[in-house]
Amino acid sequence: MIQRRKLLKVSLLGLSLSATGMSTRLSFAQTSYPDKPIKLIVPFAAGGPTDMVGRLMAHGMEKELGQNIIVENKPGGGSNIGSEFVARAKPDGYTLLLGTVANATNMSIYNNLNYNTERDLVAITQFMSSPSVLVVHPSLPINNLNELIAYAKANPGKLSFASSGAGGSPHLAGEMLKLRAGIDLLHVPYKGASPALNDVLGGNVSMGFMTAAGALPSINAGKLRAIAVAGLERLPQLPNVPTMGEAGIADFEVSSWNGLFAPAGTPPVILQKLADAALKVITEPEMQKTFASHASLGVGGSPEQFKQYVHAEIVKWGKVAEAGNIKLN
């Protein structure tokens, strides 16, 4: 019996030392982070606006963290391929995701997702936000939101709106306008923002919610008429164009945003290091100028603030998707 007790004590001591050693190694790994290159997954093709933001932020954060950040594009599935890849990655801070508004909208519109944004990913900080602008072709007798609603009600089914694809935020924005204003609009989806914009420019489609950066040149050239900005504040580049709230529909925000995510389970100390590094880059005057030149706003914020924002976006677009019966396989 005495011998057994001795063996048990030795075993327990061994386990305790082993656990202590493991804890020390984990603690050291977290405090020495990062000690090797970091991979940033961009779930869209290279060369687009999301990719551009990812590369700019990666370059700035490299200087703050003292390690290379390798940008890797994994496009496809409306950003789901890249997002799932990161959701399944080891939660050690070395595989990160440049998430977008699609990580909020996709939660409601896809029938068979293999990941969940709130369960499998953890928000670190928001990089930027760019409000959409509701535009119409200048041939239409519409100069403001009230006239648009009145015209749509007097001509049911005549107005159409373009989007960059079924289930994307421009599509959901149009659906939200239909619901909130009680009007009938025909949705015309395209494979990307450029062809959608081109067909509104050509007058083949009546209107659409376009990114501010993409629409501004055409608005300034008189080829599109800006009706309202789907943001909380007016755009400095369009000071005379009201927000949707000012125009008559309160709490109508449609923004293209992106930010940094990590796999769920990533240690808080690592998340905070990444958030701090990103915030320093976002608040640099040059980066602020770069964002402003693309009609965007650098946001920043804590992991908790970004988490709450993402949750609110998932809830908001979930209601729109349900009301519009929008589902994709």
C-alpha angles and dihedrals in degrees: 000000000000090000090051092052091050091051091048091051091049091049093049091047089051092050091048093051091046092051091046090051092049091048090050092050092049091047091050091048090053096046093045092049124165104035097147138032119297123223118221113197115210107194093207135068121281117266099035127114094264091051090049092054091047093053094045092050093043091054092050095044091051089066092048096046099036094230137096117261111207115206113215122185117218105171127178143083094050089298093312096114094058093038093053090048091058093041088059095043126107109276096234101112096256098101115053136171131225094215125192141189085284088073087064100040095043092062090072106031104048118078099202113033118165094207139038120221096217097039103039103030132051122213116235107174140325116250104193147336131211120188121225120240122219106226135178133195109266092235090073118091090236124117104157142016095267091054091048092053092045092048092049092050092048091047106035113197094007098102119073132189129210126220137183089245144323112296097015123124094261088056092047090046090057090047091050090051090051091051098043096043097036094232137136117241130168114231116222111187124201135187097256142349096274098061090043091053092045093055092050088049089051093050093241089119123035102223149333147184104260132182110263093235092051096045102041098082091052093044092051090048092053093244092117131032116224112221103176143340114242093217139094092253137030118265115252087223090056104035094161096051113092126223118252088255092054090046093056112277112092125211094018108146123161114170136165102226137166138186147160124287135176133194113280111265096041107145114261093233089060093046090052093049090053093045092050092049093048093048092054090053095045093052095050109116092233093052091047089053090049092052091046091051087061093047089253137125126225106231116178118166136149126300089254093052092050091046091055092047092051090049091051091050092051091051094046097049092040090062092049093048091049094048092047093041090232113172133159131188 
